[in-house]
Amino acid sequence: MAEVLLYHHIQGLTDGVRAFADDLRSAGHTVHTPDLFDGRTFASIEEGFGFAEDAGLDAVRERGAAAADELGTGLVYAGFSFGVMIAQQLAQTRPGARGALLMYSCIPVAAFGGPWPAGVPVQIHGKEGDEFFEEDLPAARELAAATDDAELFLYPGDQHLFADSSLDAYDPEATALLTERVQGFLAAV
C-alpha cells in the first residue's frame, strides 16, 4: 500500500477532499491531508485565491513543503489544482518520491528544474473543456510525452474541481473513473 501526501485545492480542505482521501484510505493506503488554510474553506475559487494571495503564496507553499518534511521519503505526492504546484515540485525535487498524482493542473517541468525524474510515475487528470486546465494542458501533454512513466487522462466536460463531492462542480461519473485510475496507480507503486 502507498503513503500519499494529498494537497487540497484553492477552496481549502473541503469535505469533498476529505471524502476523496477517505476513499483511498478504505483501499488500505495511508493518506495525509495537510490543511494549508488553517481550517478555512471558501465558496468560490476567487475567494480562495484571494485568501491565498493575502496569506502569501510562497508562505502557503512553504507550509505544504513543511508537511512533507515531517513524513520523510517514499511518498506519493498528490494535489488538486492549487495543490498540484506543491505536489509536483516535491515529486520532481525530493529524492525518494514514489509517484505523483496531478489533478486539474500541471506545471511545466522546467519550472522546477526539469526534467521529470526517471522512475517516478505520474498521472495527470483534467476535464478537456475546463478553462483553468486548458492553460495547463500543453505542460501536461509535454510531460506525458517526455517520459514513459506518465499518463494523461482527459474527461469530457468543463468542470474544474469535478472530484470534490462537496462542490457544485462535482461529476460523479468522472470521479468514479478518476478514482479507479488513481487506485490502480497506487496499487502499482
C-alpha positions in Angstrom: 0.0 0.0 0.0 1.1 3.6 -0.7 1.6 6.5 1.5 0.1 9.6 -0.1 0.5 13.3 0.8 -2.6 14.9 -0.7 -2.8 18.7 -1.0 -6.2 20.4 -1.3 -7.4 22.9 -3.9 -7.8 26.6 -3.6 -11.2 26.3 -1.9 -9.5 24.6 1.1 -9.6 21.2 2.7 -13.3 20.7 1.9 -15.5 17.8 2.9 -15.1 16.6 -0.7 -11.3 16.5 -0.5 -11.6 14.6 2.8 -14.1 12.2 1.2 -11.6 11.5 -1.6 -8.9 10.8 0.9 -11.2 8.5 2.8 -11.9 6.5 -0.4 -8.1 6.0 -0.8 -7.8 5.0 2.9 -10.6 2.5 2.5 -8.4 0.7 0.0 -5.6 0.5 2.6 -3.5 3.5 1.7 -2.2 5.9 4.2 -3.3 9.4 3.2 -2.1 12.7 4.8 -4.2 15.8 4.1 -2.5 18.9 5.5 -4.7 21.9 5.9 -2.8 24.8 4.3 -5.6 27.3 5.1 -5.9 26.6 8.9 -9.5 25.3 8.7 -10.8 27.9 6.3 -12.8 26.8 3.2 -14.2 29.1 0.5 -17.4 29.2 -1.5 -15.5 30.1 -4.7 -12.2 29.8 -6.5 -11.9 33.5 -6.4 -12.4 33.8 -2.7 -9.9 31.0 -2.0 -7.3 32.6 -4.3 -7.8 36.0 -2.6 -7.1 34.3 0.8 -4.0 32.6 -0.5 -2.7 35.8 -2.0 -3.3 37.7 1.3 -1.6 34.9 3.2 1.3 34.9 0.7 1.5 32.2 -2.0 5.1 31.4 -1.1 4.2 31.1 2.6 1.4 28.6 1.7 3.8 26.6 -0.5 6.4 26.5 2.3 3.7 25.3 4.7 3.0 22.5 2.2 6.7 21.6 1.9 7.0 21.5 5.7 4.2 18.9 5.9 6.3 16.7 3.6 9.4 17.3 5.9 7.5 15.7 8.8 6.8 12.5 6.8 10.1 11.5 5.3 10.6 9.8 1.9 8.8 7.2 -0.1 5.7 9.3 -0.6 3.3 9.7 -3.5 2.7 13.4 -3.8 -0.8 14.3 -4.9 -2.6 17.6 -5.4 -5.9 19.1 -6.6 -5.5 22.2 -8.7 -3.7 24.7 -6.4 -2.2 21.8 -4.5 -0.6 20.4 -7.7 2.0 23.2 -7.5 3.3 21.8 -4.2 2.9 18.1 -5.1 4.6 18.4 -8.5 7.5 20.4 -7.1 8.1 17.8 -4.3 7.8 14.9 -6.7 10.3 16.5 -9.1 12.8 17.7 -6.5 12.7 15.3 -3.4 14.7 12.1 -3.6 12.6 9.0 -2.9 9.3 10.1 -4.4 7.2 7.1 -5.3 4.9 8.9 -7.7 2.7 11.9 -8.4 -1.0 12.5 -8.9 -1.7 15.8 -10.6 -5.4 16.6 -10.7 -6.8 19.5 -12.6 -3.4 21.2 -13.1 0.1 20.6 -14.4 3.1 23.0 -14.2 5.8 22.9 -16.9 8.6 20.6 -15.6 11.1 23.3 -16.3 9.6 25.4 -13.5 11.1 23.0 -11.0 14.4 22.4 -12.8 13.2 19.6 -15.1 13.4 17.1 -16.5 10.9 14.8 -14.8 12.8 12.3 -12.6 13.4 8.9 -14.0 11.4 6.1 -12.3 8.8 8.4 -10.8 5.4 7.6 -12.3 2.8 10.4 -12.7 -0.8 10.6 -13.6 -2.4 13.8 -14.8 -6.2 14.2 -14.8 -8.3 17.1 -16.1 -11.5 18.0 -18.0 -11.0 18.7 -21.7 -13.2 21.9 -21.5 -12.0 23.2 -18.2 -10.9 26.8 -18.7 -8.3 26.5 -15.9 -6.9 23.2 -17.1 -6.8 24.3 -20.7 -3.9 26.7 -19.9 -2.0 23.8 -18.3 -2.8 21.2 -21.0 0.3 22.0 -23.0 2.5 21.3 -20.0 0.5 18.1 -19.3 1.0 16.9 -22.8 4.7 17.8 -22.7 5.2 15.8 -19.5 3.2 12.8 -20.8 5.3 12.8 -24.0 8.6 13.2 -22.1 8.5 10.0 -20.1 7.1 6.5 -20.3 6.2 6.9 -16.7 3.4 9.5 -17.4 -0.3 9.1 -18.1 -2.6 11.9 -19.1 -6.3 11.4 -18.7 -8.9 13.8 -20.2 -12.5 13.6 -19.2 -15.5 15.1 -21.1 -16.9 18.3 -19.6 -15.8 21.7 -18.3 -15.9 21.4 -14.5 -12.7 22.3 -12.8 -12.9 20.8 -9.3 -15.0 17.8 -10.5 -13.9 15.2 -8.0 -14.9 17.2 -4.9 -18.3 15.8 -3.9 -19.0 18.9 -1.7 -18.9 21.4 -4.6 -21.4 22.1 -7.4 -18.7 21.2 -10.0 -18.9 17.5 -8.8 -19.2 15.0 -11.6 -19.8 11.5 -10.1 -19.1 9.6 -13.3 -15.8 11.3 -14.0 -14.9 11.0 -10.3 -15.6 7.2 -10.3 -13.3 6.8 -13.3 -10.6 9.1 -11.8 -10.7 7.2 -8.5 -10.4 3.8 -10.3 -7.4 5.0 -12.2 -5.8 6.5 -9.1 -6.4 3.3 -7.1 -4.7 1.3 -9.9 -1.8 3.7 -9.9 -1.4 3.5 -6.1 -1.6 -0.3 -6.2 1.3 -0.4 -8.7 3.8 2.0 -7.0 
